Amino acid sequence: MSAPIKPLASWKGQDRYFGEVLPSLTGIFLSGGCSWNRCRMCGYKNDRSTCGSREELIAHMNAQIAWISENYAADEYGLGKIFTSGSVFDPIEVPREVLDSFGHLFAGKPVIAESRAEYVTEDALSRFLSTLDQGQSHPLTVAMGLETTNDAVREKSIDKGFSFADFIRAADICHAAGVGVKAYLMMKPLFLTEREAMEDMQKSIAEVAPYADMISMNLCTVQGRTELEQYWQRGSFRPPYLWSAVKVLLDADACVACDPVGGGFRRGPHNCGSCDKEIVAAINAYSLTADKNVLQAVWDAGCSCKKEWEYVLDNETSWNMPLTD
């Protein structure tokens, strides 16, 4: 008997969704692979199915969906989150028949599905909603990795391949279809100093807020087999300080979620090691409650490394790496 085909990962948690904290189920599914496949920091581009035909890909992805259905009872969660190595709405990566299967799996529950902007179309949204939407509040939210509202930073530091204008177009399509929009922003991609990264994030939050129903700040981590990892291994990149994340969240007018993946480790956002655990916990608590008092408490408590962070902000300078060929 062959082993069951599982998703790359799946877990239960809690997420804030349109002001309500819901028990969530996250699934990361092995797909046909990201069609763009060029972002400098992304390790998920290494995860792609080896299926030789479209029919095999459909069967492989449907088997992963069946595994989720068999291993998680529907009453265990109130929000579904769908991720692949690229875009849920890319018909090459995720055939439309698989989109139908996702709709049946999560029918009657709100869903967050991740996609690049160019694959957000009226047809894709309406097809997904036709099986997913059974009258639940905010049945679908499309999450897009905008990363920054600065087109030059997005192209040179990330190589994302679309513009802020493309994001706005996709957001308009979502809202016209009654679909929510979640913007992923990235703190400190390659080639930015700590202060430049903070200022870019503060500006991006303010500029994307009119177009996004939810904003999530992702703190850059060093994933394996990426271009970013090569810079990090040579000492040419440091993930952001947790102090930077707390400062941005405290100053933001909009409610911004943040899950500091890898927080406290060298490959992830970190301070000195002594204060990291408490700050990561405070950021996670704030993301669920939107209560800035938990952030203010760790900010006021401080740590000796806060002076180091302040020194870096004042003295770190750009390497003046060429931004043109």
C-alpha positions in Angstrom: 0.0 0.0 0.0 1.5 3.4 -1.0 2.0 6.1 1.5 -0.5 8.9 1.6 0.4 12.1 -0.2 0.6 14.9 2.3 0.9 18.6 1.9 4.4 20.1 2.4 3.1 21.3 5.8 -0.1 21.9 7.7 -1.0 23.2 11.2 -3.7 24.7 13.3 -3.4 28.1 14.9 -5.2 31.4 15.4 -5.5 34.3 13.1 -7.2 37.7 13.3 -9.6 38.0 10.4 -11.6 41.2 9.9 -11.3 42.0 13.6 -12.3 38.5 14.8 -9.8 35.9 16.2 -10.6 32.6 14.6 -9.1 29.1 14.9 -7.3 28.5 11.6 -5.9 25.7 9.5 -2.9 26.5 7.3 -1.9 24.2 4.4 1.1 24.6 2.2 0.6 22.5 -0.9 3.1 21.1 -3.3 2.0 22.5 -6.7 3.3 22.9 -10.2 5.8 25.5 -8.9 6.0 29.3 -9.0 5.9 30.5 -12.6 8.0 33.6 -11.7 10.5 31.7 -9.6 13.0 34.6 -9.2 12.5 36.3 -5.8 15.9 36.6 -4.1 14.8 35.6 -0.6 12.2 32.9 -1.4 13.0 29.3 -0.7 9.6 28.0 -1.7 10.6 28.2 -5.3 12.6 25.0 -4.7 9.3 23.2 -4.0 7.6 22.0 -7.1 5.9 18.8 -8.2 7.7 16.5 -10.6 4.5 15.3 -12.2 4.9 14.8 -15.9 1.4 15.9 -17.0 -1.4 18.2 -16.1 -3.6 15.2 -15.2 -0.9 13.9 -12.8 -0.6 17.3 -11.2 -4.3 17.5 -10.6 -4.3 14.0 -9.0 -1.3 14.8 -6.9 -2.8 18.0 -5.5 -6.2 16.5 -5.0 -4.6 13.8 -3.0 -3.0 16.4 -0.7 -6.4 18.0 -0.3 -8.0 14.7 0.5 -5.3 14.1 3.2 -6.3 17.5 4.8 -9.9 16.5 4.8 -9.1 13.1 6.4 -6.8 14.5 9.1 -8.6 17.7 10.2 -12.3 17.7 11.1 -14.2 20.7 9.8 -15.3 21.7 13.3 -11.6 22.1 14.4 -11.1 25.4 12.6 -13.0 28.4 11.4 -10.6 29.9 8.8 -8.7 28.1 6.0 -5.3 29.4 4.7 -4.1 28.1 1.4 -0.4 28.5 0.3 1.6 27.0 -2.5 5.2 27.8 -3.7 3.8 30.6 -5.9 0.1 31.5 -6.6 -3.1 29.7 -5.9 -4.7 31.5 -8.8 -2.0 30.7 -11.4 -3.8 28.1 -13.7 -0.5 26.5 -14.7 0.7 26.0 -11.1 -2.8 25.1 -9.7 -5.2 23.8 -12.3 -8.7 25.2 -12.1 -10.0 21.7 -11.2 -7.8 21.8 -8.1 -9.2 25.3 -7.2 -12.7 23.6 -7.3 -11.4 21.0 -4.8 -10.1 23.7 -2.5 -13.5 25.3 -2.7 -15.3 22.1 -1.7 -12.8 21.5 1.1 -13.4 24.8 2.8 -17.0 25.4 1.6 -18.8 27.6 4.2 -15.6 28.8 5.9 -13.7 32.0 5.1 -10.4 31.4 3.3 -7.2 33.3 2.7 -5.5 32.3 -0.5 -2.1 33.6 -1.6 -1.4 34.8 -5.2 0.7 37.1 -7.2 -1.2 40.1 -8.6 -1.2 39.1 -12.2 -3.2 36.0 -11.6 -6.0 37.8 -9.8 -8.8 37.8 -12.4 -12.6 38.0 -12.2 -12.9 34.5 -13.7 -10.6 32.9 -11.1 -12.3 34.6 -8.2 -15.8 33.8 -9.4 -15.0 30.2 -10.0 -13.5 29.8 -6.5 -16.4 31.6 -4.9 -18.9 29.4 -6.7 -18.0 26.4 -4.5 -16.5 28.2 -1.5 -19.1 30.9 -0.7 -22.1 29.6 1.3 -23.1 32.8 2.9 -20.2 33.2 5.3 -18.9 36.6 6.2 -16.0 37.6 4.0 -15.7 34.2 2.3 -12.4 35.0 0.5 -9.4 37.2 1.0 -6.6 37.2 -1.5 -3.2 37.7 0.1 -0.5 39.3 -2.2 3.2 39.7 -1.5 3.5 43.3 -2.4 6.6 43.5 -0.1 7.0 47.3 -0.5 5.2 50.1 -2.2 8.6 51.3 -3.6 8.9 49.9 -7.1 12.7 50.3 -7.3 13.2 48.5 -4.0 10.8 45.7 -5.1 12.7 45.2 -8.3 16.3 45.6 -7.2 16.2 44.1 -3.7 13.6 41.4 -4.3 13.2 40.9 -8.1 9.4 40.5 -7.7 8.3 41.3 -11.2 5.3 43.5 -10.7 4.5 47.0 -9.7 2.5 48.8 -7.0 0.1 49.7 -9.8 -0.4 46.0 -10.6 -1.2 45.4 -6.9 -3.8 48.2 -6.9 -5.4 46.8 -10.1 -5.7 43.4 -8.5 -7.1 44.9 -5.3 -9.7 46.7 -7.3 -10.7 43.4 -9.0 -11.0 41.7 -5.6 -13.1 44.4 -4.0 -15.4 44.6 -7.0 -16.0 40.8 -6.6 -16.7 41.2 -2.8 -13.3 39.7 -2.0 -10.9 41.0 0.7 -7.3 42.0 0.2 -4.4 41.2 2.4 -1.0 42.8 1.7 2.2 41.1 2.7 5.1 43.6 3.3 8.7 42.6 3.9 10.9 44.3 6.4 14.5 44.5 5.2 15.0 42.8 1.9 18.6 42.8 0.4 20.7 45.9 0.0 18.9 48.1 2.6 20.4 49.4 5.9 18.4 48.9 9.1 17.1 52.5 9.0 16.3 52.3 5.2 14.3 49.2 5.9 12.4 50.8 8.7 11.6 53.9 6.7 10.6 51.8 3.7 8.2 49.7 5.9 6.7 52.8 7.5 6.0 54.4 4.2 4.7 51.2 2.7 2.2 50.7 5.5 0.8 54.2 5.0 0.6 53.9 1.2 -1.0 50.4 1.0 -3.5 51.0 3.8 -6.2 52.5 1.5 -6.1 49.4 -0.7 -5.8 46.5 1.8 -8.2 45.2 4.3 -5.4 43.5 6.2 -1.7 44.2 6.3 0.9 41.7 7.4 4.6 42.7 8.0 6.9 39.8 7.3 10.4 40.1 8.8 13.0 38.8 6.3 14.5 35.4 7.2 17.3 33.6 5.5 15.9 30.6 3.8 18.1 27.8 2.3 19.2 27.7 -1.3 18.4 31.3 -2.0 20.3 34.2 -3.3 19.8 35.9 0.0 21.5 33.0 1.8 24.6 33.5 -0.3 24.9 37.1 0.8 24.2 36.2 4.4 26.9 33.5 4.4 29.4 36.1 3.3 28.4 38.4 6.1 26.7 40.8 3.6 23.2 40.6 5.1 21.8 40.7 8.6 18.1 40.0 9.3 16.2 42.9 10.9 16.4 43.7 14.6 13.3 42.9 16.6 13.5 46.4 17.9 12.9 47.7 14.4 9.7 45.6 14.1 8.4 46.8 17.5 9.1 50.4 16.6 7.3 50.1 13.2 4.3 48.4 14.8 4.0 51.0 17.6 4.2 53.9 15.1 1.7 52.5 12.5 -1.7 54.1 12.3 -3.1 50.9 10.6 -3.5 47.6 12.4 -0.5 45.5 11.1 -0.1 41.8 11.9 3.4 40.2 12.2 4.5 36.6 12.7 8.3 36.8 13.4 9.2 33.5 11.9 12.6 32.4 13.0 12.6 35.1 15.7 15.6 34.9 18.0 17.7 32.8 15.6 20.6 34.0 13.4 18.7 33.3 10.2 15.7 35.2 11.5 14.9 38.6 13.0 16.8 38.8 16.2 18.3 41.1 18.9 21.0 39.9 21.3 19.4 36.7 22.4 18.5 37.8 25.9 15.3 39.7 25.1 14.3 38.0 21.9 11.8 35.5 23.4 9.8 38.1 25.2 9.7 40.4 22.2 8.6 37.6 19.8 5.8 36.7 22.3 4.7 40.3 22.5 4.6 40.7 18.7 2.5 37.5 18.4 0.1 38.7 21.1 -0.3 42.0 19.5 -1.0 40.4 16.1 -4.0 38.7 17.7 -5.3 41.4 20.0 -4.2 44.6 18.3 -3.4 45.8 21.8 -0.3 48.0 21.5 0.2 47.9 25.3 1.9 44.5 25.0 4.4 46.1 22.6 4.8 49.2 24.7 5.7 47.0 27.7 8.7 45.3 26.0 9.7 48.6 24.4 9.8 50.3 27.8 11.5 47.3 29.5 14.4 47.7 27.0 17.6 45.7 27.0 21.3 46.6 26.7 21.2 45.7 23.0 18.7 48.5 22.3 21.7 50.9 22.4 23.4 48.7 19.8 20.3 48.9 17.6 20.2 52.7 18.0 23.9 52.9 17.1 23.3 50.8 13.9 20.4 53.1 12.9 22.6 56.2 13.3 25.8 54.9 11.7 25.1 52.1 9.2 25.5 53.4 5.7 24.5 52.0 2.3 27.1 50.1 0.4 26.2 52.1 -2.7 25.8 49.0 -4.7 24.8 49.8 -8.3 21.1 50.0 -9.0 21.6 49.9 -12.8 23.4 47.6 -15.2 
